[in-house]
Amino acid sequence: MFTGIVQELCEVVGVEDRDGVRRLVVDLGDHADGLQTGASVANNGACLTASEIDGGLVCFDVISETVQLTNLRHVEVGHRVNIERSLKFGDELGGHILSGHVSGTMTVSRIDADGANRTMWFSVDPDHMPYLMWKGWIAVDGASLTISRVDRATNQVAVSLIPETLERTTLGGFEVGSVANLEVDAQTQTIVNTVRETLKDPNMRELLQQG
């Protein structure tokens, strides 16, 4: 589990594609301290398992499903990724609970500047829109953010970004056309799906109509 508070932008120093698996080598620096093989680390919000550790260099093997579902398929040597170690009991929960199971990707459609702040718009898969609401939570490349605008007619949502977020995460390098990982809020998804299934029951619909 994760909180969506990105700890560091870390450089990818190795990429190898072999037998349907993409191996990433990421320089975690001090964030590798105490890390053991088999531990979970979020890379751009995707929960990956540390398979090898050599000082600050950590290897992650990314299966084909994760490669296809996330923007890790676009990562090259020299790129930087958002890194968050898994949540420990007693840690401060500054964002919201994330599983690291990316729902899919979305594309930057517009960026509005207001001084040093940015409002970033994303085009979203229509299947994910029911779970995205004004003032609701969203994870963008693993960063916990609040949805500031929703345009359901065009399947777009926006987040408002302060300079600190732009400096400390991948979002600072985004431009129109950039692809970001999306994780919808699990609680919102559960509630929406439960209501949907309930309304499919004709007996329940009848009870609701009766008031």
Secondary structure, DSSP 8 states (H G I E B T S, - for coil): -B-S---EEEEEEEEEEETTEEEEEEE-GGGGTT--TT-EEEETTEEEEEEEEETTEEEEEE-HHHHHHSGGGG--TT-EEEEEE---TT----S--B-S---EEEEEEEEEEETTEEEEEEE--GGGGGG--TT-EEEETTEEEEEEEEETTTTEEEEEE-HHHHHHSGGGG--TT-EEEEEE-HHHHHHHHHHHHHHH-HHHHHHHHH-
